């Protein structure tokens, strides 16, 4: 059984991510953990209210709001989707969002986090400082970021960007391969040469390892030349009409290079591809 974490703030974006996850994993046996976290603001938010009684009252109101919201989400799921493969647990937790996610991942052996974003696209939202961005590198499990208004459709093609600078392993790429197998997806690997014109011997070795890991999957390989990383990613996503973009999070890597302010200014508002983020620590 897969354990899937679905954070919610009861917004339309969060519900959209819930629906995406339920449809993406409709044929999988899953336990979904629907979590709402809340953290009591400091007294300045309440015009100087500092008494213990006032704080307790505020806390109790937050608890009730959280629990009622989770009940509403669960009722909506049950009235909209009927799937014997899926079970649900709602968790209301009094912690900051990052702390709550870390605790849930550790306590319930979470396999994947699926969450909504508020920007025009998953990549753009991360660049402007979403909750998703704060989780990159903090949790070991994969994160699937679902852009606003993105409706689920069968994942026909998954793009994975790489600079061939990491040691690819079956374990590290398993989430990608599982999704590709379940959806009979084409995996399109693309490398952007923005500064140099040929791979080093070390990069060539790692490219061969990647081909070995992905040998049982339908895979295409692309090299983009004479184009910057930022423009190249955008062009590849849009020209291939990708259904999912996979990136690998590590320090000072490809992901860091594309998740910057200039990229957020140039990416098309129509680029609403979901983003699968893998943690390099799992490779």
C-alpha positions in Angstrom: 0.0 0.0 0.0 1.2 3.5 -0.9 1.0 6.3 1.7 0.1 9.6 0.1 0.2 12.9 1.9 -2.4 15.6 0.7 -1.8 18.9 2.5 -4.8 21.2 2.3 -5.7 24.8 3.3 -9.3 24.2 2.1 -8.7 26.3 -1.0 -9.7 25.5 -4.6 -6.1 24.8 -5.4 -5.8 22.3 -2.6 -9.0 20.5 -3.7 -7.7 20.5 -7.3 -4.6 18.6 -6.1 -6.7 16.1 -4.2 -8.7 15.3 -7.3 -5.5 15.0 -9.3 -4.1 12.6 -6.8 -7.2 10.4 -6.6 -7.4 10.1 -10.4 -3.6 9.6 -10.9 -3.6 6.8 -8.4 -7.0 5.3 -9.1 -5.7 1.9 -9.8 -3.3 1.8 -6.9 -4.0 0.7 -3.3 -3.4 3.8 -1.3 -3.9 5.3 2.1 -4.3 9.1 1.7 -3.4 11.3 4.7 -5.2 14.6 4.4 -3.5 17.1 6.6 -4.3 20.7 7.7 -1.7 22.5 9.7 -2.2 25.7 11.6 0.1 27.8 13.7 -1.2 30.4 16.2 0.0 33.9 15.1 1.8 36.0 17.7 -0.2 38.5 19.9 0.5 41.4 17.6 -2.0 39.9 15.1 -4.7 40.3 17.7 -4.2 44.0 18.6 -2.1 43.3 21.7 -4.2 40.4 23.1 -1.8 38.4 25.2 -3.9 36.8 28.0 -3.8 33.0 28.3 -7.5 32.9 28.1 -7.6 34.8 24.8 -4.9 32.7 23.3 -6.7 29.5 24.4 -9.9 30.8 22.8 -8.1 31.5 19.5 -6.5 28.1 19.6 -9.8 26.4 20.2 -11.4 28.2 17.3 -8.5 27.2 15.0 -8.8 23.6 16.1 -12.6 23.6 15.3 -12.0 25.3 12.0 -9.3 22.8 11.0 -11.3 19.7 12.0 -14.5 20.9 10.4 -12.6 21.7 7.2 -11.1 18.2 7.1 -14.6 16.7 7.6 -15.9 18.7 4.7 -13.0 17.6 2.4 -13.6 14.0 3.3 -17.3 14.3 2.8 -16.7 15.8 -0.6 -14.3 13.0 -1.6 -16.8 10.3 -0.6 -19.6 12.0 -2.5 -17.5 12.5 -5.6 -15.3 9.4 -5.8 -16.0 5.8 -4.9 -12.8 3.7 -5.0 -12.3 0.6 -2.9 -8.5 0.9 -3.5 -8.5 4.1 -1.4 -8.7 4.7 2.3 -8.4 8.0 4.1 -7.1 9.5 7.4 -7.6 13.2 8.3 -5.0 14.9 10.5 -5.3 18.3 12.1 -1.9 19.4 13.5 -0.8 22.5 15.4 2.6 23.2 13.8 4.0 25.3 11.1 3.6 23.9 7.6 7.2 22.6 7.2 7.2 21.1 10.7 3.9 19.4 10.1 5.0 17.9 6.8 8.2 16.6 8.2 6.4 15.0 11.1 3.8 13.4 8.8 6.4 12.0 6.4 8.3 10.4 9.4 5.3 9.2 11.4 3.4 7.6 8.5 6.2 6.5 6.1 4.8 8.8 3.4 5.7 7.7 -0.2 4.7 10.9 -2.0 3.3 14.4 -1.3 0.8 15.8 -3.8 0.0 19.4 -3.3 -1.5 22.4 -5.1 0.3 25.6 -6.1 -1.1 29.0 -6.6 1.0 30.3 -9.5 0.4 30.0 -13.3 2.6 26.8 -13.3 4.3 24.6 -10.7 7.7 25.9 -11.7 6.7 29.5 -11.5 5.0 29.1 -8.1 8.2 27.6 -6.6 10.3 30.5 -7.8 8.1 33.0 -5.9 8.3 31.2 -2.6 5.5 28.7 -2.1 5.1 26.1 0.5 6.3 23.6 -2.1 9.6 25.5 -2.4 10.2 25.2 1.3 9.9 21.4 1.2 12.5 20.9 -1.6 15.4 19.1 -0.1 13.8 19.0 3.3 11.8 15.8 2.8 13.2 12.7 1.1 9.9 11.5 -0.5 8.9 12.8 -4.0 6.7 15.8 -4.3 4.2 16.3 -7.1 3.2 20.0 -7.4 -0.1 20.6 -9.3 -0.6 24.0 -10.8 -3.8 26.0 -10.4 -6.7 24.8 -12.6 -4.7 21.8 -14.0 -7.1 18.9 -14.7 -5.9 15.3 -14.6 -5.3 13.6 -17.9 -3.4 10.4 -18.7 0.3 11.1 -18.6 1.4 10.3 -22.1 4.8 11.9 -21.9 7.1 12.7 -19.0 10.1 15.0 -19.5 13.1 14.7 -17.2 15.8 17.3 -17.3 19.4 16.4 -16.5 22.9 17.7 -16.6 24.3 14.2 -16.3 26.1 15.1 -13.1 24.6 12.7 -10.7 24.8 8.9 -10.1 21.5 7.6 -11.5 20.0 4.6 -9.7 16.9 2.5 -10.0 16.0 3.4 -6.4 16.2 7.1 -7.1 14.2 7.0 -10.3 11.6 4.5 -9.1 8.9 7.1 -8.6 9.3 8.3 -12.2 9.4 4.8 -13.5 6.3 3.8 -11.5 4.3 6.6 -13.0 5.6 5.9 -16.5 4.6 2.2 -16.2 1.2 2.9 -14.7 0.4 5.4 -17.5 2.3 3.7 -20.3 4.2 7.0 -20.6 7.0 8.0 -22.9 10.0 9.3 -20.9 11.8 12.1 -22.7 15.2 12.8 -21.3 16.6 16.2 -22.2 20.0 17.8 -21.7 20.7 21.5 -22.4 24.2 22.5 -23.4 24.2 26.2 -22.7 27.9 26.7 -22.2 29.8 23.7 -23.6 29.3 21.7 -26.8 30.1 18.2 -25.7 29.7 15.9 -22.7 32.7 15.2 -20.5 33.7 11.5 -20.1 32.1 11.5 -16.7 28.9 12.8 -18.1 28.9 10.2 -20.9 29.4 7.5 -18.3 26.4 8.7 -16.3 24.3 9.1 -19.5 25.0 5.4 -20.2 24.0 4.5 -16.7 20.7 6.4 -17.1 20.0 4.5 -20.3 20.6 1.2 -18.5 18.2 2.2 -15.6 15.5 3.2 -18.0 16.0 0.3 -20.5 12.7 -1.3 -19.8 10.7 1.9 -20.5 9.9 3.7 -23.8 12.5 6.5 -23.7 13.6 9.3 -26.0 16.8 11.4 -25.6 17.2 15.0 -26.6 20.1 17.4 -26.5 19.3 21.1 -26.8 22.2 23.3 -28.0 22.8 27.0 -28.5 20.0 27.9 -26.0 20.0 29.0 -22.4 18.8 26.7 -19.6 15.9 28.9 -18.7 14.6 29.3 -22.3 15.5 25.6 -23.1 13.3 24.2 -20.3 10.4 26.4 -21.3 10.7 25.6 -24.9 11.0 21.8 -24.3 8.0 21.7 -22.0 5.8 23.7 -24.4 7.0 22.2 -27.7 6.5 18.6 -26.4 3.3 19.5 -24.6 4.5 17.5 -21.6 2.1 16.0 -19.2 4.6 16.0 -16.3 8.1 17.5 -15.8 10.5 15.6 -13.5 13.5 17.4 -11.9 16.0 16.2 -9.4 16.6 18.4 -6.4 20.2 18.9 -5.3 22.4 21.7 -4.2 23.6 24.0 -7.0 22.1 21.8 -9.7 19.9 22.2 -12.7 16.8 22.7 -10.5 18.4 25.6 -8.7 19.3 27.2 -12.0 15.8 27.1 -13.4 14.1 28.1 -10.1 15.1 31.7 -10.2 13.5 35.1 -10.6 14.3 35.5 -14.3 12.7 32.2 -15.1 9.5 33.1 -13.3 9.3 36.3 -15.3 9.7 34.5 -18.7 7.7 31.3 -18.3 4.4 31.4 -20.2 1.3 31.7 -18.1 0.0 28.8 -20.1 2.7 26.5 -18.9 0.7 24.5 -16.4 2.6 21.2 -16.4 2.7 19.4 -13.0 6.2 19.0 -11.5 7.6 15.8 -10.1 10.5 16.7 -7.7 12.8 13.9 -6.7 15.4 14.2 -3.9 19.0 13.5 -4.9 19.5 12.0 -1.4 17.5 9.0 -2.5 19.9 8.2 -5.4 
